[in-house]
């Protein structure tokens, strides 16, 4: 019965790395309200985006299909999603849900499939920024969200709804309200070596010609200040999440609604000499937040340490909504994990093909990253990076050429898992060119 199913709200905070949320152990209070939601449900400590950045991440998140199956491995690439692979909006619409989105993925170049399955698609607009992403204000997204919820309460209250809400505020450039910056930064923004750091790489020098150069022209020199700008953007978005929650309370449906909070990928704050973007298969980019709240199925204060992925979001929604799974869905329901019927993944595969072409395998102890095409940081094709994630969680010490036995063993496991997932089909990392290479100087 539809009455026994929940409303579903999927909130995506674009470019949000997990370790900058307070509920993931971050010492800066960036997410007080999302922390509250996490305490009322489940937080998944090791959730991963198997393909980054935006288009690959959201395609996986919204279909439950593995990226080696749906083949969308580039942002703004030339490949389009097959109509045989349905988005969760299409699946729930077929089950009599009213479907809506406050989003702009469908109006971006190369993302036309993101509009499929919606009764109401509130396009939120946006402006192109230096990193070729779309930057819009959370106020716009919030306004569209409230607009739909009020419409539903007046015209569709006899039906359940699925609502996808897409915030962009943590995405570069970081321009949060000044009063929020003061809450997370107490240092001197004019002291430091920010410019010198940026000048060391092709990507950093490109940023100096755009929004980052404008900040430096104003005298900004402290890298910690840029991190604070990013943190303040998270704090800003956290307040918008609070207002959505309060609207659900006002409508009397907070406990009848499955709330999912996640991200498409993370963001570098200068680690590995990658500045304020989301290329690189390091943890700050591929480990994403995942928070679920639905009192009927998810106990309060649940903390899950198992490996999970974007692919598991759609199966979880379908499970809780009592909808059948499709054969091409790769992921598994997180409810099964919480109830002890599944233990999560023992390894995850990771990939990117937008700024550079790489793939990786992440186990509990190890991560191996393989460079498939020469990257803009001087690594040739075939270059390996091996990290002991238990001893070196920040991935500072490459052991690939010191512990060759482990590196080659993991490389073999990566290739074996990769081929099994491909099932004899084309390898998209080999057949698709890098979609947004960093221009050479």
Buried (B, 14 or more C-beta within 10 A) or exposed (E): EEEEBBBBBBBBBBBBBBEBBBBBEBEBEBBEBBBBBBBBBBBBBBBBBBBBBBBBBBBBBBBBBBBBBBBBBBBBBEBEBBEEBBBBBBBBBEBEBBBBBBBBBBBBEBBEBBBBBBBBBBBBEBEEBBBBBBBBBBEBBBBBBBBBBEBBBEEBEEEBBBBBBBBBBBBBBBBBEEEBBEBBBEEEBEEBEBBEBBEEBEBBBBBBEBBBBEBBEEEBBBBBBBBBBBBBBBBBBBBBBBBBBEBBEEBEBBEBBBBBBBBBBBBBBBBBBBBBBBBBBBBBBBBBBBBBBBBEBBEEEBEBEBBBBBBBBBBBBBBBBEBEBBEBBBBBBBBBBBEEEBEBBEBBBBBBBBBBBBBBBBBEEBBBBBBBBBBBBEBEEEBBBBBBBEEBEEBEEBBBEEBEEBBBEBBEBBEEBBEEBBEEEEBBBEEBEBBBBBEEE
